[in-house]
Amino acid sequence: MPVFISYRHMDRAYAININTRLIQANIKTYLDVLDPESQTTDDITGVITRNISECTHLLAVVSERTARSWWVPFEIGEATITNRRICSFKTGPTELPLYLDKWPKLTNERDIDFFIDAYRNETTQKRAMGLESVTGSESVRSVNKSNADRFHAELKTRILRGF
């Protein structure tokens, strides 16, 4: 269940810090700056699309600079199409686009810990997304959508409660 970390290159330090935190929690990640193929390919769209399809979660680092990015919204759109678990990490006081309200918004280290707990809970409760759920039957896709909605709702509630 890898986590794809989406970010604008100006926000790379935040992305690297989140990546480090997830790896310390034994969660596999994908971060393009650590992928030699993404640095040398002529088909970056194909590389990004393939790597999103190989991940179960997408965590988008968003800031006021993200509004001028084409890639972050593209990556969120790719993850949305296939019912990936999606969260945003807001880096500052910027206003976020309304479409991000659908998913949990992380803003600090505590929220990252809540994400890690939710990620682990999905595995423990046997609600984790299998990558075959994208190409599987309608019933498998429906269960995955329900589980994704549950992941998002439970994480949003925990962030709101603060514990």
C-alpha positions as CSV (number, residue, x, y, z in Angstrom):
1,M,0.0,0.0,0.0
2,P,2.4,2.7,-1.1
3,V,1.7,6.4,-0.6
4,F,2.2,8.7,-3.6
5,I,3.4,12.1,-2.4
6,S,2.3,14.9,-4.8
7,Y,3.9,18.4,-4.5
8,R,5.1,21.4,-6.3
9,H,8.9,21.4,-6.5
10,M,9.0,24.7,-4.5
11,D,7.5,22.6,-1.7
12,R,10.0,19.8,-1.9
13,A,11.2,20.2,1.7
14,Y,7.7,19.5,3.0
15,A,7.4,16.5,0.7
16,I,10.7,15.1,1.8
17,N,9.9,15.6,5.5
18,I,6.5,13.8,5.1
19,N,8.3,11.1,3.1
20,T,10.8,10.6,5.9
21,R,8.1,10.5,8.5
22,L,6.1,7.8,6.6
23,I,9.2,5.7,5.9
24,Q,10.1,5.9,9.7
25,A,6.6,4.4,10.3
26,N,7.4,1.6,7.8
27,I,5.1,2.9,5.1
28,K,6.2,2.6,1.6
29,T,6.2,5.8,-0.5
30,Y,6.7,7.2,-3.9
31,L,8.4,10.5,-4.3
32,D,9.5,11.5,-7.8
33,V,12.7,13.3,-6.7
34,L,13.9,9.9,-5.4
35,D,13.0,8.1,-8.7
36,P,15.7,8.1,-11.3
37,E,13.3,7.3,-14.1
38,S,11.2,10.4,-13.4
39,Q,14.4,12.5,-13.8
40,T,15.4,11.1,-17.2
41,T,12.2,10.1,-19.0
42,D,10.6,11.8,-22.0
43,D,7.2,10.5,-20.8
44,I,6.8,12.1,-17.4
45,T,3.0,11.8,-17.7
46,G,3.2,8.1,-18.2
47,V,5.7,7.6,-15.3
48,I,3.4,9.7,-13.0
49,T,0.2,7.9,-14.1
50,R,1.9,4.4,-13.6
51,N,3.2,5.3,-10.2
52,I,-0.2,6.6,-9.0
53,S,-1.7,3.3,-10.2
54,E,0.8,1.4,-8.2
55,C,0.0,3.4,-5.0
56,T,-3.1,3.1,-2.8
57,H,-2.9,6.6,-1.2
58,L,-2.1,10.1,-2.5
59,L,-0.9,12.8,-0.1
60,A,-0.8,16.2,-1.8
61,V,1.4,18.9,-0.3
62,V,-0.4,22.2,-1.0
63,S,0.6,25.8,-0.5
64,E,-0.1,29.1,-2.1
65,R,2.4,28.0,-4.8
66,T,0.4,25.0,-5.7
67,A,-2.2,27.2,-7.4
68,R,0.3,27.7,-10.1
69,S,1.0,24.0,-10.6
70,W,-0.4,21.8,-13.3
71,W,1.0,18.6,-11.9
72,V,-0.6,18.5,-8.4
73,P,-4.2,18.9,-9.7
74,F,-3.4,16.3,-12.4
75,E,-2.1,13.8,-9.9
76,I,-5.1,14.4,-7.6
77,G,-7.4,13.8,-10.6
78,E,-5.6,10.6,-11.5
79,A,-6.0,9.4,-7.9
80,T,-9.7,10.4,-7.8
81,I,-10.6,8.4,-10.9
82,T,-9.4,5.2,-9.2
83,N,-10.7,5.8,-5.7
84,R,-7.3,6.2,-4.1
85,R,-7.3,7.4,-0.5
86,I,-6.5,11.1,-0.8
87,C,-5.4,13.7,1.7
88,S,-3.8,17.1,1.5
89,F,-1.1,18.6,3.7
90,K,-1.6,22.4,3.9
91,T,1.8,24.1,4.5
92,G,0.6,27.6,5.5
93,P,-2.3,30.0,5.8
94,T,-3.3,29.8,2.1
95,E,-6.9,29.2,1.1
96,L,-7.3,25.7,-0.5
97,P,-9.5,25.0,-3.5
98,L,-13.0,23.9,-2.5
99,Y,-12.6,20.6,-4.3
100,L,-10.1,19.5,-1.6
101,D,-12.8,19.8,1.0
102,K,-13.9,16.3,0.0
103,W,-10.8,14.7,1.6
104,P,-9.0,15.1,4.9
105,K,-6.7,18.1,5.3
106,L,-3.6,17.6,7.3
107,T,-1.8,20.7,8.7
108,N,0.8,19.5,11.3
109,E,2.8,16.6,12.6
110,R,-0.1,15.4,14.8
111,D,-2.2,15.1,11.6
112,I,0.5,13.1,9.9
113,D,0.4,10.7,12.9
114,F,-3.4,10.5,12.5
115,F,-2.9,9.6,8.8
116,I,-0.4,6.9,9.8
117,D,-2.8,5.5,12.3
118,A,-5.7,5.5,9.7
119,Y,-3.4,3.8,7.2
120,R,-2.5,1.1,9.6
121,N,-6.1,0.7,10.8
122,E,-7.2,0.0,7.2
123,T,-4.7,-2.9,7.1
124,T,-5.7,-4.2,10.5
125,Q,-9.4,-4.0,9.7
126,K,-8.9,-5.7,6.3
127,R,-10.2,-2.6,4.5
128,A,-7.0,-1.9,2.7
129,M,-7.2,-1.2,-1.0
130,G,-5.9,-3.9,-3.3
131,L,-4.4,-2.6,-6.5
132,E,-6.5,-5.1,-8.4
133,S,-9.6,-3.2,-7.2
134,V,-9.2,-0.8,-10.1
135,T,-9.6,-3.5,-12.8
136,G,-11.7,-5.9,-10.8
137,S,-15.5,-6.5,-10.9
138,E,-18.0,-3.8,-10.2
139,S,-18.6,-5.2,-6.7
140,V,-14.9,-5.0,-5.9
141,R,-14.8,-1.4,-7.1
142,S,-17.9,-0.6,-5.1
143,V,-16.4,-2.1,-1.9
144,N,-13.2,-0.1,-2.5
145,K,-15.1,3.1,-3.0
146,S,-17.0,2.5,0.3
147,N,-13.8,1.8,2.1
148,A,-12.2,4.9,0.7
149,D,-15.1,7.0,1.8
150,R,-14.9,5.4,5.3
151,F,-11.1,6.1,5.4
152,H,-11.7,9.8,4.5
153,A,-14.6,10.2,6.9
154,E,-12.8,8.6,9.9
155,L,-9.6,10.6,9.3
156,K,-11.5,13.9,8.9
157,T,-13.3,13.2,12.2
158,R,-10.1,12.4,14.0
159,I,-8.4,15.6,12.8
160,L,-11.5,17.6,13.8
161,R,-11.5,16.0,17.3
162,G,-7.7,16.5,17.7
163,F,-7.1,13.1,19.3
